[in-house]
């Protein structure tokens, strides 16, 4: 979902109407505290409270990796999307997360997270499956790209 709305709010710079959805009432309450005009709602991505063809763009950031049925979620997203609209999704591939210097605690966290996610029926390497999931959901034209993110601290040796 939209979580506390930090990414969702960023869209207000580009479009007139922005809606954020999350399944957690607590998280939506936190998002609503900003009073910035974004329409935050409690809802399930499997049953969105919108009519067919409601949106020009739907963006999901790190959502599908947490779901037991990402294809069903994408189908519901497509139902709410206007013909010719854009579905944009960004997902992680946890198995590729590595760092230098190697920090055993971070490696252990990643391994535990991945095992827990899979035990709960979700996919921590969701980014690997996006094209397949989108085609399974009925999208015909799928374009995708990959990105590498590197984090470092200012005090790190150069």
N, C-alpha and C positions, 0 to 999 in steps of 0.2 A: 504494500500500500504506500501511500504518500508519506507515512511517518509524520514527523513534526512539521512537514511542509516546506522545508528549506529549498528543495529543488522546485517544487510546485510553485512557490512564490516567484521564482525567477522567470517563469513564463509570462507573468503580468507585464513585463517589458515589451512583449511581442504580440500579445493578443488581448482582446477586450474582455473575454470571459474565461476564467480558469476554475476548474473543479478538481478537488483532490479527494481521493477515496482511500479509506483504510478500514480494516475489520475491527480495530481496537477503539472502543469508546474513549478510553483514557488518552490515547495518542491523538485522536481527533479533537478532544477538548483542549489539549495542549496546542495543537495547530491553530485552533480558532481564537486563542488568546491574542494573537497578533492584530486582529481587527483590520486586516488589510484588504478586505473585499473579496478574498478567495472563498469560494463555496466549498467548504470541507464537509464531507458526509461519511457516516459510518455505513459500510456496505461490504459485501463479499464480491470479489472479482468473478465469482462463479454465477452471481445473480445481481448484476448491476441495476440500480433503480432508475434507469434512463430508457426512454423510448428508442426504438430502432432508429438508426441514422441520425443520432444526436450530435456527434462530434466530427470536426474536421481532422483533428489530431488526437491520438491517444499515446501517451508516453508511460512506459513502465520501467523503472530503474531498480534493478536487483530485486524483482518481485517473483519472477517465475521459479527461481532457484529454491524458494521456500514452499512451493506448491506440490501436492501429490498428483495433480492433474493439470499441468501447464497447457496442454492442448485445449482442454475444456475452457480454461481461462481465456486463451486466445480467441476461441470461438465466440465467447461472450463479448470480448472487446470488439471483435469484428462486427457483431450485431449492433453495437452502439455507434459504430463508425459510419459516416456518410459515404456513399459511393465515391470513389476517387480519393478518399481520405488517406491519411498516413498513420501507420502504426510504427512507433519507434520503441525499441527495446534495447536495454543495456544489461548484460549479465556477466558474471565473473566465471573464471575457470580456476577454482581453488587449487587444483593439482599443479598449476603452474606458478603458484606463489612461492617465491624463493627470495632469499636475501643474502647479502654479504656485508659484514661477516655473518656467518651462520649463527642464529640465535636458537638454541635448543628449545626454549620455552615457546617461541613462535612456531617452530616446526611441530611441536607437540600440540599446540592449540589448533593448528590447521588440521592435523590428523584426527584429533578428537572431534572437531567441528564436522569434518567430512563424514566420519563414521556415524555421528549422531544424526546428521541430515539424512543420510541414506537409510538409517534405521527408522527414521520418521517418515520415510516414503518420498523424500524430496531429492533433488539432484544438485549437489554443490558445484558440479562442473557444467552448469546450465548453458554457459556460453558455447559449449561444443555442440549443443543440440538445437540451437535456435532455428537454423534453416529447416531442419527436419520437422520440428514442432510447428513452425509457421506453415509449411506445406501441408502437414497433417490437419491443421486447423482450417485450411481452405484458401490460404493466400497463394496466389499464382506468381506474382512478381515479387521476388524477395531479393533485396540487395543487402549486403552486410560487409562489415569491415572489422578489423581487430585493432587493438591498441595495447601498448605496453605502458604501464605506469611505474615509475621509479620514485621511491621516497628516499630522502637522505636528510641528514641534519647539517646545519651550518658549521658545526664544530667538527665535522667528520674530516679526516685527513683527505687531502685532494690527490 
